[in-house]
Every structure is written in C-alpha cells, then in structure tokens.
C-alpha cells in the first residue's frame, strides 16, 4: 500500500507545480494587459491627430474635381499612326 501513497503524493506535487505555473502565466498576462493599456493611452493623442489629418485630406480630395490622366496637357495620349 505504500506505492499508492507515493503515487497520490506525486500526483498532488504535480498539481502543485501546474498550479504554480498557471499562477505565473496569469501574472504575466495581467502585466501584459497593463502594458498594452499604458501604450494605448500614450498613443491616443497621435492616433487622434492622424485620424483628423486623414479626414482633412479625404475632405480636400473629394472637394476637388477629379482630373483624368488624359485630360492633363502634360500627359496627352500617344497619337496612333
């Protein structure tokens, strides 16, 4: 019966090791989440400025008439013989 006690003890020891590893992973994930949140807060002003600039450029692009390549005098189509 001694081998049963040894097997159960080793099983509990294995579970304790797995629990410790899971705890370490949980701490790492929590730390990583904080890092992502801090980075997001730090980049938010730049992201907002870039979004505003893209909106301004898109508005300027849509307000101008579209010029086709063959309408431009410096890009006249090649004449065929």
Secondary structure by P-SEA (a helix, b strand, c coil): caaaaaaaaaaaaaaaaaaaaaaaaaaaaaaaaaaaaaaaaaaaaaaaaaaaaaaaaaaaaaacccccccccccccccccc
